[in-house]
Amino acid sequence: MTPNDLSLSIFQGPEPAIQQICTICGVAGVSIGVAQRGDVLYKQSFGFRDVESGLKGDDDTIYYLGSMTKGFTAEAVGILVEQGKLKWTTPVKDVLPEFQPDDTTIRNQFNMVDLLSHRTGLEPLPTINQLRAVTAFRAEYRYNNWGFEVAGRVIEKLSGLSFWQFLSTNIFQPLGMARTFNNNSECHGADNVAKGYMTFDDASPCQVPRPHMADGTLVNPAGGIQSSVNDLLKYYMVLLKTASHQFETGKTSSPGSPLKQLNQVLSTNIKTAPRLREQSYAMGWARV
């Protein structure tokens, strides 16, 4: 048995359990990819991208990434920090003068790390200037998509580009991620796009309209990116190699990589829960 055969058998073992989980939870379809040290070890798809038509998903099927978008948003800010356009500790109000929360401490000290680490202490609704603090500033983890919405506006203000244009130009195009999109109009011209589904109480999938997320849509920087397993494997292999280099050397950029400041982006900023082993949040990334 070759090393490749061995690694494949390791990943094939859990396949029945994955299929069972999909059945129990009413998951219409899922595509999985595993990479290690620059090599793709395993790719497999389960279920359907279109249940009604019986169309199966594959490595190129485009899915909504949801909160996986947050990592891209944090890395976009890291690029701006590397370019010297702001610091991680720059108060948001210095970039966006319209950012004027009632709480003086938040108004004067609120920075990019706070936005991207869910440590603002603000409740998640309704709009950012009217949010009230429900915990002390920077005291505890409190999930809030509005922080990433504000981060997206900072990216646009400092770069002169839309959120999607900045990510596309600085991350997706350099990495050859040709099946990564930010709105449904772009996906309409693409084939092999997963439909949206919710689940009834009996675990049967129910088709629903795809979310209307696009450049300029509220909280798009928190959850609007769409991509495929093959594109994400390109990205994650570069991310792992780049992060390893930057943590080992202390540098904030790496030869041949568009990703910057990963030793800051991936470092712990707030504990998410008291545990014997670490559970914390960095910037756009959970550490578990």
C-alpha positions in Angstrom: 0.0 0.0 0.0 1.4 3.4 -1.0 1.3 6.5 1.3 -1.4 7.9 -1.0 -3.5 4.7 -0.7 -3.1 4.9 3.1 -4.2 8.5 3.4 -7.2 7.8 1.1 -8.3 4.8 3.2 -8.1 7.0 6.4 -10.5 9.5 5.0 -12.8 7.0 3.4 -13.4 5.4 6.8 -15.6 8.2 8.1 -17.7 8.5 4.9 -20.6 6.4 6.1 -20.8 8.6 9.3 -20.7 11.8 7.1 -23.6 10.5 5.0 -25.5 9.6 8.2 -25.0 13.0 9.6 -26.3 14.6 6.4 -29.4 12.4 6.5 -30.1 13.1 10.2 -29.6 16.8 9.9 -31.3 17.2 6.5 -28.2 18.5 4.7 -28.9 18.6 1.0 -25.3 18.3 0.0 -21.8 19.0 1.1 -18.3 18.9 -0.5 -15.2 18.2 1.5 -11.5 18.7 0.8 -8.4 17.9 3.0 -4.9 19.3 2.4 -1.7 18.8 4.3 1.8 20.4 3.8 0.9 21.6 0.3 -0.7 18.3 -0.9 -4.4 17.6 -1.5 -5.1 14.4 0.3 -8.8 13.9 -0.2 -11.9 15.4 -2.0 -15.4 14.0 -1.8 -19.0 15.2 -2.2 -22.1 13.9 -0.6 -25.7 14.5 -1.5 -27.0 17.0 -4.1 -26.4 20.6 -5.2 -29.9 20.4 -6.7 -32.2 17.9 -4.9 -35.2 18.3 -7.3 -33.1 17.7 -10.4 -31.0 15.0 -8.8 -27.7 16.9 -9.6 -24.8 15.9 -7.3 -22.2 18.3 -6.1 -18.5 18.0 -6.8 -15.2 19.8 -6.2 -16.2 22.7 -8.4 -19.7 23.2 -7.0 -20.1 26.8 -5.7 -21.5 27.1 -2.2 -22.2 30.1 0.0 -19.4 30.2 2.6 -21.3 32.2 5.2 -19.0 33.2 8.1 -16.0 31.7 6.4 -16.1 35.1 4.7 -14.8 36.7 7.9 -11.3 35.2 7.5 -11.0 36.9 4.1 -12.2 40.2 5.5 -9.6 40.1 8.3 -6.9 39.2 5.7 -8.0 42.2 3.6 -7.4 44.5 6.5 -4.0 42.8 7.1 -3.0 43.8 3.5 -4.0 47.4 4.2 -2.0 47.3 7.5 1.0 46.0 5.5 0.6 48.8 3.0 0.8 51.3 5.9 -2.7 52.7 5.3 -3.7 52.0 9.0 -2.6 50.2 12.1 -4.4 47.4 13.9 -4.9 49.8 16.7 -6.1 52.8 14.6 -9.4 54.0 16.1 -12.3 53.4 13.6 -13.5 57.0 14.0 -10.1 58.2 12.5 -11.0 56.4 9.3 -14.8 56.7 9.4 -15.8 60.0 11.1 -19.5 59.0 10.9 -18.7 56.2 13.4 -20.1 57.9 16.5 -21.5 55.4 19.1 -23.0 56.9 22.3 -20.5 55.2 24.5 -17.4 57.4 24.8 -14.9 54.6 25.4 -16.1 52.7 22.4 -16.2 55.8 20.2 -12.6 56.7 21.1 -10.9 53.3 21.4 -12.8 51.0 19.0 -10.2 49.6 16.6 -9.8 47.0 13.8 -8.8 44.2 16.3 -12.0 44.9 18.2 -14.1 44.8 15.1 -12.6 41.5 13.8 -12.5 39.7 17.2 -16.1 40.0 18.4 -14.9 41.7 21.6 -16.7 45.0 21.3 -19.3 44.2 23.9 -22.1 45.5 21.6 -25.4 43.8 21.0 -25.8 42.5 17.5 -28.7 44.7 16.3 -30.0 47.1 15.0 -27.4 49.6 13.6 -23.9 50.3 14.7 -24.2 53.8 16.1 -27.3 52.9 18.1 -26.0 49.7 19.6 -25.8 49.6 23.3 -23.0 47.7 25.2 -24.3 44.6 27.0 -20.8 43.7 28.4 -17.8 45.8 29.2 -15.7 46.8 26.3 -13.1 44.1 25.4 -14.2 42.1 28.4 -15.7 39.0 26.7 -16.5 37.4 23.4 -19.9 38.4 21.9 -20.6 37.4 18.3 -21.5 40.5 16.2 -21.6 40.6 12.4 -21.7 44.4 12.5 -18.1 44.6 13.3 -17.3 43.0 10.0 -19.7 45.3 8.2 -17.7 48.3 9.6 -14.4 46.6 8.7 -15.7 46.3 5.1 -16.4 50.0 5.0 -12.9 50.7 6.3 -11.5 48.6 3.5 -13.5 50.5 0.9 -12.6 53.9 2.4 -8.8 53.3 2.5 -8.5 51.4 -0.8 -10.8 53.3 -3.0 -12.3 50.0 -4.2 -15.5 48.1 -3.3 -15.1 45.3 -0.8 -15.4 42.7 -3.5 -13.0 44.5 -5.9 -10.4 44.7 -3.1 -10.6 41.0 -2.3 -10.7 40.0 -5.9 -7.7 42.1 -6.9 -5.5 41.3 -3.8 -6.5 37.7 -2.9 -8.7 35.8 -5.3 -7.0 36.7 -8.6 -3.4 36.2 -7.4 -4.4 32.7 -6.1 -6.2 31.7 -9.2 -9.6 31.4 -7.5 -11.7 31.7 -10.6 -14.8 30.1 -9.1 -15.1 32.5 -6.1 -17.8 35.1 -6.3 -19.5 37.7 -4.2 -23.0 38.0 -5.7 -25.7 36.0 -7.4 -25.5 37.9 -10.7 -22.0 36.6 -11.2 -23.1 33.1 -10.2 -26.0 33.2 -12.7 -23.4 33.0 -15.5 -21.6 30.1 -13.8 -22.6 26.4 -14.0 -22.5 24.0 -11.1 -24.0 26.3 -8.3 -25.6 24.8 -5.3 -29.2 25.8 -4.6 -30.2 27.0 -1.1 -32.0 24.6 1.3 -33.5 24.7 4.8 -34.7 21.7 6.8 -38.1 20.6 7.9 -38.7 19.0 11.3 -38.6 15.6 9.6 -35.0 16.4 8.3 -36.2 16.7 4.7 -34.6 19.5 2.7 -36.7 22.4 1.5 -35.4 24.6 -1.3 -35.3 28.4 -0.5 -34.1 31.4 -2.5 -30.3 32.0 -2.4 -29.4 34.9 -0.1 -29.3 38.2 -1.9 -25.7 39.2 -0.9 -23.6 41.4 -3.0 -21.2 44.4 -2.9 -22.9 47.1 -0.9 -25.3 44.6 0.9 -25.3 45.0 4.7 -23.0 42.5 6.5 -21.7 41.2 3.1 -18.2 41.3 4.6 -19.4 39.0 7.4 -20.9 36.2 5.1 -21.3 37.0 1.4 -18.5 35.1 -0.3 -19.3 32.0 -2.5 -16.7 29.5 -3.5 -15.8 25.9 -4.3 -13.7 23.2 -2.7 -11.0 23.4 -5.4 -10.7 27.2 -4.9 -10.7 26.9 -1.2 -7.9 24.3 -1.2 -5.8 26.7 -3.3 -6.4 29.4 -0.7 -5.9 27.2 2.5 -2.7 25.7 1.3 -1.2 29.1 0.7 -2.6 30.3 4.0 -1.0 27.5 5.9 2.4 27.9 4.3 2.3 31.6 4.7 1.2 31.5 8.3 3.9 29.0 9.1 6.6 31.3 7.6 5.3 34.4 9.3 5.0 32.8 12.7 8.5 31.3 12.5 10.2 34.4 11.2 8.2 37.1 12.8 7.8 38.8 9.4 4.5 40.1 8.2 4.9 39.2 4.5 6.1 36.1 2.7 7.7 35.7 -0.8 5.1 34.8 -3.4 2.1 35.1 -1.1 -0.6 37.8 -1.2 -1.5 37.2 2.4 0.0 39.6 4.9 0.1 40.0 8.7 -1.1 36.4 9.4 0.8 36.3 12.6 -1.5 39.0 13.8 -4.7 37.9 12.1 -4.4 34.3 13.6 -3.3 35.3 17.1 -5.7 35.0 20.1 -7.5 38.2 21.0 -10.4 37.0 23.2 -11.4 33.8 25.0 -14.7 32.4 23.7 -15.4 30.1 26.6 -13.6 28.8 29.8 -12.1 25.4 28.8 -9.1 23.2 29.8 -7.9 23.6 26.3 -7.8 26.8 24.3 -11.0 28.1 22.8 -10.6 31.6 21.6 -11.1 34.0 18.7 -8.5 35.7 16.6 -9.5 38.0 13.7 -12.1 36.3 11.6 -10.9 32.9 12.8 -11.9 30.7 15.7 -9.1 28.9 17.5 -10.3 25.5 18.9 
